[in-house]
Amino acid sequence: MLASTLTTGSGRLPHGTVLDSIVIKRDGKPVAALVDARLFERIRRLQARFDGLCERIEAGYAEVPEAEGLAEIDAAVAASRAGR
């Protein structure tokens, strides 16, 4: 994938340049990105699926005390890292 980086104030590319994405930086830090419309739609669909998953997990743990839930997460992370 061909990408380019622009800083604010320099919005010109050579004629005929084709890019898949552009990262816009201000003071050396990324502040925005322009991406292909199909990629953007895919990202939106994935975000919607992720949001739905988070809602289902939240509902599943609604009755679990916070400390107990956090302990379960910590144990799962530790087990996963030990298996590497």
Secondary structure as GFF3:
##gff-version 3
##sequence-region A 1 84
A	DSSP	beta_strand	3	7	.	.	.	ID=ss1
A	DSSP	beta_strand	21	26	.	.	.	ID=ss2
A	DSSP	beta_strand	29	35	.	.	.	ID=ss3
A	DSSP	alpha_helix	37	60	.	.	.	ID=ss4
A	DSSP	alpha_helix	66	82	.	.	.	ID=ss5
###
